[in-house]
Amino acid sequence: MRTKRLVTLFLIFWGAAGSVGSAQTSRNVEALRGLKGVGVMVEDINPDVEQYGLTKSQAQTDVELRLRKAGIKVLTREEATKAEGAPSLYVRVDTSARSGLLGTLYDVRVQLALYQMVILERDPNIHIWVATWETATAGTFGAERVRNDVNTWATWWTDLLTTTWP
């Protein structure tokens, strides 16, 4: 019992209380083939977390920079809407605060998903926007680590997309 409690405290202290990612398949890679670029959309971020420097505009800038460094064109919203398939990389950061032994802790989930407009095979008149590539992770962090750790995750997942890009 004491060992379990110590391990739990260690995980909470170091912010490694959980992490999960999704595997990429060849089908996911094929869905990226031929794209000329992607738009980037970052969902609003919890104002409680923004006080620690994790902002929507910073997340947008970080993801766009990683894409450009990998040679992937970042499309404006208008360009993405007009591009074939309307490809857009959607970034979502969910957070919730709770009190812990060491102060405020944030449960965080970061999701990156590439959405494209697809046509249903059974009815070509139906066009629907779906995630054709997706990954996510989750964990718990102390308030002072939220910005750095979430940015690290977003960087990892953006890098995963850029290395998966055919």
Chimera marker file (.cmm) of the C-alpha trace (Angstrom):
<marker_set name="trace">
<marker id="1" x="0.000" y="0.000" z="0.000" r="1" g="1" b="0" radius="0.5"/>
<marker id="2" x="2.790" y="2.426" z="0.908" r="1" g="1" b="0" radius="0.5"/>
<marker id="3" x="4.648" y="1.601" z="-2.323" r="1" g="1" b="0" radius="0.5"/>
<marker id="4" x="1.515" y="2.209" z="-4.378" r="1" g="1" b="0" radius="0.5"/>
<marker id="5" x="1.025" y="5.591" z="-2.717" r="1" g="1" b="0" radius="0.5"/>
<marker id="6" x="4.660" y="6.568" z="-3.366" r="1" g="1" b="0" radius="0.5"/>
<marker id="7" x="4.386" y="5.569" z="-7.028" r="1" g="1" b="0" radius="0.5"/>
<marker id="8" x="1.178" y="7.600" z="-7.355" r="1" g="1" b="0" radius="0.5"/>
<marker id="9" x="2.831" y="10.637" z="-5.777" r="1" g="1" b="0" radius="0.5"/>
<marker id="10" x="5.831" y="10.239" z="-8.070" r="1" g="1" b="0" radius="0.5"/>
<marker id="11" x="3.606" y="10.112" z="-11.159" r="1" g="1" b="0" radius="0.5"/>
<marker id="12" x="1.632" y="13.160" z="-10.061" r="1" g="1" b="0" radius="0.5"/>
<marker id="13" x="4.770" y="15.091" z="-9.183" r="1" g="1" b="0" radius="0.5"/>
<marker id="14" x="6.460" y="14.389" z="-12.511" r="1" g="1" b="0" radius="0.5"/>
<marker id="15" x="3.279" y="14.889" z="-14.542" r="1" g="1" b="0" radius="0.5"/>
<marker id="16" x="3.285" y="11.458" z="-16.096" r="1" g="1" b="0" radius="0.5"/>
<marker id="17" x="-0.064" y="10.216" z="-14.892" r="1" g="1" b="0" radius="0.5"/>
<marker id="18" x="-1.033" y="8.854" z="-18.269" r="1" g="1" b="0" radius="0.5"/>
<marker id="19" x="-0.382" y="9.004" z="-21.934" r="1" g="1" b="0" radius="0.5"/>
<marker id="20" x="-1.963" y="7.331" z="-24.907" r="1" g="1" b="0" radius="0.5"/>
<marker id="21" x="-1.557" y="7.673" z="-28.656" r="1" g="1" b="0" radius="0.5"/>
<marker id="22" x="-3.142" y="6.159" z="-31.708" r="1" g="1" b="0" radius="0.5"/>
<marker id="23" x="-1.321" y="3.989" z="-34.190" r="1" g="1" b="0" radius="0.5"/>
<marker id="24" x="-1.016" y="5.092" z="-37.776" r="1" g="1" b="0" radius="0.5"/>
<marker id="25" x="-2.043" y="2.707" z="-40.537" r="1" g="1" b="0" radius="0.5"/>
<marker id="26" x="-1.194" y="2.637" z="-44.218" r="1" g="1" b="0" radius="0.5"/>
<marker id="27" x="-4.777" y="3.746" z="-44.860" r="1" g="1" b="0" radius="0.5"/>
<marker id="28" x="-4.138" y="6.875" z="-42.775" r="1" g="1" b="0" radius="0.5"/>
<marker id="29" x="-1.028" y="7.594" z="-44.848" r="1" g="1" b="0" radius="0.5"/>
<marker id="30" x="-2.909" y="7.086" z="-48.111" r="1" g="1" b="0" radius="0.5"/>
<marker id="31" x="-5.474" y="9.673" z="-46.983" r="1" g="1" b="0" radius="0.5"/>
<marker id="32" x="-2.636" y="12.244" z="-46.890" r="1" g="1" b="0" radius="0.5"/>
<marker id="33" x="-1.274" y="11.475" z="-50.351" r="1" g="1" b="0" radius="0.5"/>
<marker id="34" x="-1.728" y="14.288" z="-52.853" r="1" g="1" b="0" radius="0.5"/>
<marker id="35" x="-2.601" y="17.023" z="-50.386" r="1" g="1" b="0" radius="0.5"/>
<marker id="36" x="-1.114" y="20.386" z="-51.400" r="1" g="1" b="0" radius="0.5"/>
<marker id="37" x="-1.230" y="21.687" z="-47.835" r="1" g="1" b="0" radius="0.5"/>
<marker id="38" x="-3.489" y="21.986" z="-44.802" r="1" g="1" b="0" radius="0.5"/>
<marker id="39" x="-5.332" y="24.667" z="-42.918" r="1" g="1" b="0" radius="0.5"/>
<marker id="40" x="-4.813" y="24.774" z="-39.144" r="1" g="1" b="0" radius="0.5"/>
<marker id="41" x="-7.654" y="25.296" z="-36.697" r="1" g="1" b="0" radius="0.5"/>
<marker id="42" x="-7.019" y="25.508" z="-32.962" r="1" g="1" b="0" radius="0.5"/>
<marker id="43" x="-10.004" y="25.289" z="-30.684" r="1" g="1" b="0" radius="0.5"/>
<marker id="44" x="-10.359" y="27.837" z="-27.867" r="1" g="1" b="0" radius="0.5"/>
<marker id="45" x="-8.305" y="26.971" z="-24.792" r="1" g="1" b="0" radius="0.5"/>
<marker id="46" x="-9.591" y="27.089" z="-21.220" r="1" g="1" b="0" radius="0.5"/>
<marker id="47" x="-8.946" y="30.630" z="-19.860" r="1" g="1" b="0" radius="0.5"/>
<marker id="48" x="-7.713" y="29.136" z="-16.551" r="1" g="1" b="0" radius="0.5"/>
<marker id="49" x="-4.772" y="27.593" z="-18.406" r="1" g="1" b="0" radius="0.5"/>
<marker id="50" x="-4.023" y="30.698" z="-20.499" r="1" g="1" b="0" radius="0.5"/>
<marker id="51" x="-2.643" y="32.422" z="-17.384" r="1" g="1" b="0" radius="0.5"/>
<marker id="52" x="0.229" y="29.894" z="-17.563" r="1" g="1" b="0" radius="0.5"/>
<marker id="53" x="1.053" y="30.866" z="-21.145" r="1" g="1" b="0" radius="0.5"/>
<marker id="54" x="-0.859" y="28.178" z="-23.037" r="1" g="1" b="0" radius="0.5"/>
<marker id="55" x="-2.847" y="30.265" z="-25.512" r="1" g="1" b="0" radius="0.5"/>
<marker id="56" x="-4.737" y="29.531" z="-28.695" r="1" g="1" b="0" radius="0.5"/>
<marker id="57" x="-2.519" y="31.878" z="-30.722" r="1" g="1" b="0" radius="0.5"/>
<marker id="58" x="0.690" y="30.289" z="-29.371" r="1" g="1" b="0" radius="0.5"/>
<marker id="59" x="-0.564" y="26.778" z="-30.138" r="1" g="1" b="0" radius="0.5"/>
<marker id="60" x="-1.551" y="27.909" z="-33.668" r="1" g="1" b="0" radius="0.5"/>
<marker id="61" x="1.879" y="29.448" z="-34.245" r="1" g="1" b="0" radius="0.5"/>
<marker id="62" x="3.739" y="26.399" z="-32.895" r="1" g="1" b="0" radius="0.5"/>
<marker id="63" x="1.826" y="23.902" z="-35.047" r="1" g="1" b="0" radius="0.5"/>
<marker id="64" x="2.062" y="26.045" z="-38.201" r="1" g="1" b="0" radius="0.5"/>
<marker id="65" x="5.808" y="26.516" z="-37.703" r="1" g="1" b="0" radius="0.5"/>
<marker id="66" x="6.374" y="22.740" z="-37.394" r="1" g="1" b="0" radius="0.5"/>
<marker id="67" x="4.392" y="22.105" z="-40.563" r="1" g="1" b="0" radius="0.5"/>
<marker id="68" x="6.307" y="24.754" z="-42.517" r="1" g="1" b="0" radius="0.5"/>
<marker id="69" x="9.654" y="23.428" z="-41.265" r="1" g="1" b="0" radius="0.5"/>
<marker id="70" x="8.664" y="20.029" z="-42.680" r="1" g="1" b="0" radius="0.5"/>
<marker id="71" x="7.831" y="21.580" z="-46.050" r="1" g="1" b="0" radius="0.5"/>
<marker id="72" x="4.057" y="21.279" z="-45.678" r="1" g="1" b="0" radius="0.5"/>
<marker id="73" x="2.197" y="24.326" z="-46.928" r="1" g="1" b="0" radius="0.5"/>
<marker id="74" x="-0.053" y="25.957" z="-44.352" r="1" g="1" b="0" radius="0.5"/>
<marker id="75" x="-3.227" y="27.138" z="-46.030" r="1" g="1" b="0" radius="0.5"/>
<marker id="76" x="-5.302" y="30.093" z="-44.911" r="1" g="1" b="0" radius="0.5"/>
<marker id="77" x="-8.865" y="29.281" z="-43.903" r="1" g="1" b="0" radius="0.5"/>
<marker id="78" x="-10.069" y="30.532" z="-47.299" r="1" g="1" b="0" radius="0.5"/>
<marker id="79" x="-7.429" y="28.498" z="-49.180" r="1" g="1" b="0" radius="0.5"/>
<marker id="80" x="-8.264" y="25.363" z="-47.184" r="1" g="1" b="0" radius="0.5"/>
<marker id="81" x="-11.972" y="25.779" z="-47.891" r="1" g="1" b="0" radius="0.5"/>
<marker id="82" x="-11.308" y="26.047" z="-51.637" r="1" g="1" b="0" radius="0.5"/>
<marker id="83" x="-8.681" y="23.269" z="-51.766" r="1" g="1" b="0" radius="0.5"/>
<marker id="84" x="-9.703" y="19.823" z="-52.956" r="1" g="1" b="0" radius="0.5"/>
<marker id="85" x="-10.973" y="17.972" z="-49.884" r="1" g="1" b="0" radius="0.5"/>
<marker id="86" x="-10.825" y="21.127" z="-47.716" r="1" g="1" b="0" radius="0.5"/>
<marker id="87" x="-7.972" y="19.661" z="-45.602" r="1" g="1" b="0" radius="0.5"/>
<marker id="88" x="-7.671" y="21.138" z="-42.114" r="1" g="1" b="0" radius="0.5"/>
<marker id="89" x="-5.594" y="20.093" z="-39.138" r="1" g="1" b="0" radius="0.5"/>
<marker id="90" x="-7.748" y="20.463" z="-36.053" r="1" g="1" b="0" radius="0.5"/>
<marker id="91" x="-6.001" y="20.979" z="-32.702" r="1" g="1" b="0" radius="0.5"/>
<marker id="92" x="-7.971" y="20.540" z="-29.510" r="1" g="1" b="0" radius="0.5"/>
<marker id="93" x="-6.674" y="20.951" z="-25.952" r="1" g="1" b="0" radius="0.5"/>
<marker id="94" x="-9.093" y="19.942" z="-23.187" r="1" g="1" b="0" radius="0.5"/>
<marker id="95" x="-8.160" y="20.812" z="-19.612" r="1" g="1" b="0" radius="0.5"/>
<marker id="96" x="-9.761" y="20.551" z="-16.214" r="1" g="1" b="0" radius="0.5"/>
<marker id="97" x="-8.272" y="21.726" z="-12.931" r="1" g="1" b="0" radius="0.5"/>
<marker id="98" x="-8.333" y="19.899" z="-9.635" r="1" g="1" b="0" radius="0.5"/>
<marker id="99" x="-6.612" y="20.270" z="-6.292" r="1" g="1" b="0" radius="0.5"/>
<marker id="100" x="-3.799" y="17.869" z="-5.538" r="1" g="1" b="0" radius="0.5"/>
<marker id="101" x="-1.318" y="17.329" z="-2.741" r="1" g="1" b="0" radius="0.5"/>
<marker id="102" x="1.189" y="19.547" z="-4.543" r="1" g="1" b="0" radius="0.5"/>
<marker id="103" x="-1.222" y="22.299" z="-5.578" r="1" g="1" b="0" radius="0.5"/>
<marker id="104" x="-3.411" y="22.722" z="-8.639" r="1" g="1" b="0" radius="0.5"/>
<marker id="105" x="-3.199" y="19.910" z="-11.155" r="1" g="1" b="0" radius="0.5"/>
<marker id="106" x="-4.531" y="19.941" z="-14.694" r="1" g="1" b="0" radius="0.5"/>
<marker id="107" x="-5.886" y="16.881" z="-16.453" r="1" g="1" b="0" radius="0.5"/>
<marker id="108" x="-5.048" y="17.525" z="-20.087" r="1" g="1" b="0" radius="0.5"/>
<marker id="109" x="-5.984" y="15.848" z="-23.370" r="1" g="1" b="0" radius="0.5"/>
<marker id="110" x="-4.385" y="16.984" z="-26.628" r="1" g="1" b="0" radius="0.5"/>
<marker id="111" x="-5.873" y="15.859" z="-29.948" r="1" g="1" b="0" radius="0.5"/>
<marker id="112" x="-4.671" y="16.496" z="-33.485" r="1" g="1" b="0" radius="0.5"/>
<marker id="113" x="-6.923" y="15.390" z="-36.334" r="1" g="1" b="0" radius="0.5"/>
<marker id="114" x="-6.695" y="16.010" z="-40.059" r="1" g="1" b="0" radius="0.5"/>
<marker id="115" x="-10.188" y="16.513" z="-41.435" r="1" g="1" b="0" radius="0.5"/>
<marker id="116" x="-11.086" y="16.252" z="-45.107" r="1" g="1" b="0" radius="0.5"/>
<marker id="117" x="-14.272" y="16.389" z="-47.116" r="1" g="1" b="0" radius="0.5"/>
<marker id="118" x="-15.097" y="12.927" z="-48.407" r="1" g="1" b="0" radius="0.5"/>
<marker id="119" x="-17.803" y="11.531" z="-50.670" r="1" g="1" b="0" radius="0.5"/>
<marker id="120" x="-19.764" y="8.503" z="-49.538" r="1" g="1" b="0" radius="0.5"/>
<marker id="121" x="-19.380" y="5.587" z="-51.915" r="1" g="1" b="0" radius="0.5"/>
<marker id="122" x="-22.983" y="4.458" z="-51.424" r="1" g="1" b="0" radius="0.5"/>
<marker id="123" x="-24.299" y="7.931" z="-52.294" r="1" g="1" b="0" radius="0.5"/>
<marker id="124" x="-21.959" y="10.318" z="-54.161" r="1" g="1" b="0" radius="0.5"/>
<marker id="125" x="-24.319" y="13.185" z="-53.375" r="1" g="1" b="0" radius="0.5"/>
<marker id="126" x="-23.354" y="12.978" z="-49.704" r="1" g="1" b="0" radius="0.5"/>
<marker id="127" x="-20.209" y="14.913" z="-48.815" r="1" g="1" b="0" radius="0.5"/>
<marker id="128" x="-19.059" y="14.779" z="-45.209" r="1" g="1" b="0" radius="0.5"/>
<marker id="129" x="-16.096" y="16.207" z="-43.305" r="1" g="1" b="0" radius="0.5"/>
<marker id="130" x="-14.285" y="13.408" z="-41.429" r="1" g="1" b="0" radius="0.5"/>
<marker id="131" x="-10.991" y="12.806" z="-39.640" r="1" g="1" b="0" radius="0.5"/>
<marker id="132" x="-8.713" y="10.874" z="-41.994" r="1" g="1" b="0" radius="0.5"/>
<marker id="133" x="-5.691" y="11.033" z="-39.672" r="1" g="1" b="0" radius="0.5"/>
<marker id="134" x="-5.849" y="11.431" z="-35.911" r="1" g="1" b="0" radius="0.5"/>
<marker id="135" x="-3.825" y="11.085" z="-32.735" r="1" g="1" b="0" radius="0.5"/>
<marker id="136" x="-4.309" y="12.075" z="-29.101" r="1" g="1" b="0" radius="0.5"/>
<marker id="137" x="-2.672" y="11.863" z="-25.705" r="1" g="1" b="0" radius="0.5"/>
<marker id="138" x="-3.619" y="12.638" z="-22.127" r="1" g="1" b="0" radius="0.5"/>
<marker id="139" x="-1.899" y="13.299" z="-18.817" r="1" g="1" b="0" radius="0.5"/>
<marker id="140" x="-1.865" y="15.255" z="-15.585" r="1" g="1" b="0" radius="0.5"/>
<marker id="141" x="0.428" y="18.213" z="-14.919" r="1" g="1" b="0" radius="0.5"/>
<marker id="142" x="1.166" y="20.796" z="-12.291" r="1" g="1" b="0" radius="0.5"/>
<marker id="143" x="0.062" y="24.288" z="-13.314" r="1" g="1" b="0" radius="0.5"/>
<marker id="144" x="3.615" y="25.506" z="-13.960" r="1" g="1" b="0" radius="0.5"/>
<marker id="145" x="4.246" y="22.696" z="-16.458" r="1" g="1" b="0" radius="0.5"/>
<marker id="146" x="1.031" y="22.858" z="-18.485" r="1" g="1" b="0" radius="0.5"/>
<marker id="147" x="2.291" y="25.152" z="-21.262" r="1" g="1" b="0" radius="0.5"/>
<marker id="148" x="5.601" y="23.384" z="-21.850" r="1" g="1" b="0" radius="0.5"/>
<marker id="149" x="4.207" y="19.858" z="-21.691" r="1" g="1" b="0" radius="0.5"/>
<marker id="150" x="1.179" y="20.549" z="-23.894" r="1" g="1" b="0" radius="0.5"/>
<marker id="151" x="3.395" y="22.334" z="-26.439" r="1" g="1" b="0" radius="0.5"/>
<marker id="152" x="5.742" y="19.329" z="-26.361" r="1" g="1" b="0" radius="0.5"/>
<marker id="153" x="2.834" y="16.995" z="-27.097" r="1" g="1" b="0" radius="0.5"/>
<marker id="154" x="1.537" y="19.195" z="-29.909" r="1" g="1" b="0" radius="0.5"/>
<marker id="155" x="5.050" y="19.272" z="-31.364" r="1" g="1" b="0" radius="0.5"/>
<marker id="156" x="5.386" y="15.483" z="-31.158" r="1" g="1" b="0" radius="0.5"/>
<marker id="157" x="2.052" y="14.878" z="-32.852" r="1" g="1" b="0" radius="0.5"/>
<marker id="158" x="2.700" y="17.501" z="-35.526" r="1" g="1" b="0" radius="0.5"/>
<marker id="159" x="6.083" y="15.884" z="-36.150" r="1" g="1" b="0" radius="0.5"/>
<marker id="160" x="4.344" y="12.496" z="-36.379" r="1" g="1" b="0" radius="0.5"/>
<marker id="161" x="2.039" y="13.913" z="-39.050" r="1" g="1" b="0" radius="0.5"/>
<marker id="162" x="4.963" y="15.418" z="-40.973" r="1" g="1" b="0" radius="0.5"/>
<marker id="163" x="6.917" y="12.138" z="-40.905" r="1" g="1" b="0" radius="0.5"/>
<marker id="164" x="3.797" y="10.231" z="-41.950" r="1" g="1" b="0" radius="0.5"/>
<marker id="165" x="3.143" y="12.654" z="-44.824" r="1" g="1" b="0" radius="0.5"/>
<marker id="166" x="3.789" y="10.752" z="-48.073" r="1" g="1" b="0" radius="0.5"/>
<link id1="1" id2="2" r="1" g="1" b="0" radius="0.2"/>
<link id1="2" id2="3" r="1" g="1" b="0" radius="0.2"/>
<link id1="3" id2="4" r="1" g="1" b="0" radius="0.2"/>
<link id1="4" id2="5" r="1" g="1" b="0" radius="0.2"/>
<link id1="5" id2="6" r="1" g="1" b="0" radius="0.2"/>
<link id1="6" id2="7" r="1" g="1" b="0" radius="0.2"/>
<link id1="7" id2="8" r="1" g="1" b="0" radius="0.2"/>
<link id1="8" id2="9" r="1" g="1" b="0" radius="0.2"/>
<link id1="9" id2="10" r="1" g="1" b="0" radius="0.2"/>
<link id1="10" id2="11" r="1" g="1" b="0" radius="0.2"/>
<link id1="11" id2="12" r="1" g="1" b="0" radius="0.2"/>
<link id1="12" id2="13" r="1" g="1" b="0" radius="0.2"/>
<link id1="13" id2="14" r="1" g="1" b="0" radius="0.2"/>
<link id1="14" id2="15" r="1" g="1" b="0" radius="0.2"/>
<link id1="15" id2="16" r="1" g="1" b="0" radius="0.2"/>
<link id1="16" id2="17" r="1" g="1" b="0" radius="0.2"/>
<link id1="17" id2="18" r="1" g="1" b="0" radius="0.2"/>
<link id1="18" id2="19" r="1" g="1" b="0" radius="0.2"/>
<link id1="19" id2="20" r="1" g="1" b="0" radius="0.2"/>
<link id1="20" id2="21" r="1" g="1" b="0" radius="0.2"/>
<link id1="21" id2="22" r="1" g="1" b="0" radius="0.2"/>
<link id1="22" id2="23" r="1" g="1" b="0" radius="0.2"/>
<link id1="23" id2="24" r="1" g="1" b="0" radius="0.2"/>
<link id1="24" id2="25" r="1" g="1" b="0" radius="0.2"/>
<link id1="25" id2="26" r="1" g="1" b="0" radius="0.2"/>
<link id1="26" id2="27" r="1" g="1" b="0" radius="0.2"/>
<link id1="27" id2="28" r="1" g="1" b="0" radius="0.2"/>
<link id1="28" id2="29" r="1" g="1" b="0" radius="0.2"/>
<link id1="29" id2="30" r="1" g="1" b="0" radius="0.2"/>
<link id1="30" id2="31" r="1" g="1" b="0" radius="0.2"/>
<link id1="31" id2="32" r="1" g="1" b="0" radius="0.2"/>
<link id1="32" id2="33" r="1" g="1" b="0" radius="0.2"/>
<link id1="33" id2="34" r="1" g="1" b="0" radius="0.2"/>
<link id1="34" id2="35" r="1" g="1" b="0" radius="0.2"/>
<link id1="35" id2="36" r="1" g="1" b="0" radius="0.2"/>
<link id1="36" id2="37" r="1" g="1" b="0" radius="0.2"/>
<link id1="37" id2="38" r="1" g="1" b="0" radius="0.2"/>
<link id1="38" id2="39" r="1" g="1" b="0" radius="0.2"/>
<link id1="39" id2="40" r="1" g="1" b="0" radius="0.2"/>
<link id1="40" id2="41" r="1" g="1" b="0" radius="0.2"/>
<link id1="41" id2="42" r="1" g="1" b="0" radius="0.2"/>
<link id1="42" id2="43" r="1" g="1" b="0" radius="0.2"/>
<link id1="43" id2="44" r="1" g="1" b="0" radius="0.2"/>
<link id1="44" id2="45" r="1" g="1" b="0" radius="0.2"/>
<link id1="45" id2="46" r="1" g="1" b="0" radius="0.2"/>
<link id1="46" id2="47" r="1" g="1" b="0" radius="0.2"/>
<link id1="47" id2="48" r="1" g="1" b="0" radius="0.2"/>
<link id1="48" id2="49" r="1" g="1" b="0" radius="0.2"/>
<link id1="49" id2="50" r="1" g="1" b="0" radius="0.2"/>
<link id1="50" id2="51" r="1" g="1" b="0" radius="0.2"/>
<link id1="51" id2="52" r="1" g="1" b="0" radius="0.2"/>
<link id1="52" id2="53" r="1" g="1" b="0" radius="0.2"/>
<link id1="53" id2="54" r="1" g="1" b="0" radius="0.2"/>
<link id1="54" id2="55" r="1" g="1" b="0" radius="0.2"/>
<link id1="55" id2="56" r="1" g="1" b="0" radius="0.2"/>
<link id1="56" id2="57" r="1" g="1" b="0" radius="0.2"/>
<link id1="57" id2="58" r="1" g="1" b="0" radius="0.2"/>
<link id1="58" id2="59" r="1" g="1" b="0" radius="0.2"/>
<link id1="59" id2="60" r="1" g="1" b="0" radius="0.2"/>
<link id1="60" id2="61" r="1" g="1" b="0" radius="0.2"/>
<link id1="61" id2="62" r="1" g="1" b="0" radius="0.2"/>
<link id1="62" id2="63" r="1" g="1" b="0" radius="0.2"/>
<link id1="63" id2="64" r="1" g="1" b="0" radius="0.2"/>
<link id1="64" id2="65" r="1" g="1" b="0" radius="0.2"/>
<link id1="65" id2="66" r="1" g="1" b="0" radius="0.2"/>
<link id1="66" id2="67" r="1" g="1" b="0" radius="0.2"/>
<link id1="67" id2="68" r="1" g="1" b="0" radius="0.2"/>
<link id1="68" id2="69" r="1" g="1" b="0" radius="0.2"/>
<link id1="69" id2="70" r="1" g="1" b="0" radius="0.2"/>
<link id1="70" id2="71" r="1" g="1" b="0" radius="0.2"/>
<link id1="71" id2="72" r="1" g="1" b="0" radius="0.2"/>
<link id1="72" id2="73" r="1" g="1" b="0" radius="0.2"/>
<link id1="73" id2="74" r="1" g="1" b="0" radius="0.2"/>
<link id1="74" id2="75" r="1" g="1" b="0" radius="0.2"/>
<link id1="75" id2="76" r="1" g="1" b="0" radius="0.2"/>
<link id1="76" id2="77" r="1" g="1" b="0" radius="0.2"/>
<link id1="77" id2="78" r="1" g="1" b="0" radius="0.2"/>
<link id1="78" id2="79" r="1" g="1" b="0" radius="0.2"/>
<link id1="79" id2="80" r="1" g="1" b="0" radius="0.2"/>
<link id1="80" id2="81" r="1" g="1" b="0" radius="0.2"/>
<link id1="81" id2="82" r="1" g="1" b="0" radius="0.2"/>
<link id1="82" id2="83" r="1" g="1" b="0" radius="0.2"/>
<link id1="83" id2="84" r="1" g="1" b="0" radius="0.2"/>
<link id1="84" id2="85" r="1" g="1" b="0" radius="0.2"/>
<link id1="85" id2="86" r="1" g="1" b="0" radius="0.2"/>
<link id1="86" id2="87" r="1" g="1" b="0" radius="0.2"/>
<link id1="87" id2="88" r="1" g="1" b="0" radius="0.2"/>
<link id1="88" id2="89" r="1" g="1" b="0" radius="0.2"/>
<link id1="89" id2="90" r="1" g="1" b="0" radius="0.2"/>
<link id1="90" id2="91" r="1" g="1" b="0" radius="0.2"/>
<link id1="91" id2="92" r="1" g="1" b="0" radius="0.2"/>
<link id1="92" id2="93" r="1" g="1" b="0" radius="0.2"/>
<link id1="93" id2="94" r="1" g="1" b="0" radius="0.2"/>
<link id1="94" id2="95" r="1" g="1" b="0" radius="0.2"/>
<link id1="95" id2="96" r="1" g="1" b="0" radius="0.2"/>
<link id1="96" id2="97" r="1" g="1" b="0" radius="0.2"/>
<link id1="97" id2="98" r="1" g="1" b="0" radius="0.2"/>
<link id1="98" id2="99" r="1" g="1" b="0" radius="0.2"/>
<link id1="99" id2="100" r="1" g="1" b="0" radius="0.2"/>
<link id1="100" id2="101" r="1" g="1" b="0" radius="0.2"/>
<link id1="101" id2="102" r="1" g="1" b="0" radius="0.2"/>
<link id1="102" id2="103" r="1" g="1" b="0" radius="0.2"/>
<link id1="103" id2="104" r="1" g="1" b="0" radius="0.2"/>
<link id1="104" id2="105" r="1" g="1" b="0" radius="0.2"/>
<link id1="105" id2="106" r="1" g="1" b="0" radius="0.2"/>
<link id1="106" id2="107" r="1" g="1" b="0" radius="0.2"/>
<link id1="107" id2="108" r="1" g="1" b="0" radius="0.2"/>
<link id1="108" id2="109" r="1" g="1" b="0" radius="0.2"/>
<link id1="109" id2="110" r="1" g="1" b="0" radius="0.2"/>
<link id1="110" id2="111" r="1" g="1" b="0" radius="0.2"/>
<link id1="111" id2="112" r="1" g="1" b="0" radius="0.2"/>
<link id1="112" id2="113" r="1" g="1" b="0" radius="0.2"/>
<link id1="113" id2="114" r="1" g="1" b="0" radius="0.2"/>
<link id1="114" id2="115" r="1" g="1" b="0" radius="0.2"/>
<link id1="115" id2="116" r="1" g="1" b="0" radius="0.2"/>
<link id1="116" id2="117" r="1" g="1" b="0" radius="0.2"/>
<link id1="117" id2="118" r="1" g="1" b="0" radius="0.2"/>
<link id1="118" id2="119" r="1" g="1" b="0" radius="0.2"/>
<link id1="119" id2="120" r="1" g="1" b="0" radius="0.2"/>
<link id1="120" id2="121" r="1" g="1" b="0" radius="0.2"/>
<link id1="121" id2="122" r="1" g="1" b="0" radius="0.2"/>
<link id1="122" id2="123" r="1" g="1" b="0" radius="0.2"/>
<link id1="123" id2="124" r="1" g="1" b="0" radius="0.2"/>
<link id1="124" id2="125" r="1" g="1" b="0" radius="0.2"/>
<link id1="125" id2="126" r="1" g="1" b="0" radius="0.2"/>
<link id1="126" id2="127" r="1" g="1" b="0" radius="0.2"/>
<link id1="127" id2="128" r="1" g="1" b="0" radius="0.2"/>
<link id1="128" id2="129" r="1" g="1" b="0" radius="0.2"/>
<link id1="129" id2="130" r="1" g="1" b="0" radius="0.2"/>
<link id1="130" id2="131" r="1" g="1" b="0" radius="0.2"/>
<link id1="131" id2="132" r="1" g="1" b="0" radius="0.2"/>
<link id1="132" id2="133" r="1" g="1" b="0" radius="0.2"/>
<link id1="133" id2="134" r="1" g="1" b="0" radius="0.2"/>
<link id1="134" id2="135" r="1" g="1" b="0" radius="0.2"/>
<link id1="135" id2="136" r="1" g="1" b="0" radius="0.2"/>
<link id1="136" id2="137" r="1" g="1" b="0" radius="0.2"/>
<link id1="137" id2="138" r="1" g="1" b="0" radius="0.2"/>
<link id1="138" id2="139" r="1" g="1" b="0" radius="0.2"/>
<link id1="139" id2="140" r="1" g="1" b="0" radius="0.2"/>
<link id1="140" id2="141" r="1" g="1" b="0" radius="0.2"/>
<link id1="141" id2="142" r="1" g="1" b="0" radius="0.2"/>
<link id1="142" id2="143" r="1" g="1" b="0" radius="0.2"/>
<link id1="143" id2="144" r="1" g="1" b="0" radius="0.2"/>
<link id1="144" id2="145" r="1" g="1" b="0" radius="0.2"/>
<link id1="145" id2="146" r="1" g="1" b="0" radius="0.2"/>
<link id1="146" id2="147" r="1" g="1" b="0" radius="0.2"/>
<link id1="147" id2="148" r="1" g="1" b="0" radius="0.2"/>
<link id1="148" id2="149" r="1" g="1" b="0" radius="0.2"/>
<link id1="149" id2="150" r="1" g="1" b="0" radius="0.2"/>
<link id1="150" id2="151" r="1" g="1" b="0" radius="0.2"/>
<link id1="151" id2="152" r="1" g="1" b="0" radius="0.2"/>
<link id1="152" id2="153" r="1" g="1" b="0" radius="0.2"/>
<link id1="153" id2="154" r="1" g="1" b="0" radius="0.2"/>
<link id1="154" id2="155" r="1" g="1" b="0" radius="0.2"/>
<link id1="155" id2="156" r="1" g="1" b="0" radius="0.2"/>
<link id1="156" id2="157" r="1" g="1" b="0" radius="0.2"/>
<link id1="157" id2="158" r="1" g="1" b="0" radius="0.2"/>
<link id1="158" id2="159" r="1" g="1" b="0" radius="0.2"/>
<link id1="159" id2="160" r="1" g="1" b="0" radius="0.2"/>
<link id1="160" id2="161" r="1" g="1" b="0" radius="0.2"/>
<link id1="161" id2="162" r="1" g="1" b="0" radius="0.2"/>
<link id1="162" id2="163" r="1" g="1" b="0" radius="0.2"/>
<link id1="163" id2="164" r="1" g="1" b="0" radius="0.2"/>
<link id1="164" id2="165" r="1" g="1" b="0" radius="0.2"/>
<link id1="165" id2="166" r="1" g="1" b="0" radius="0.2"/>
</marker_set>
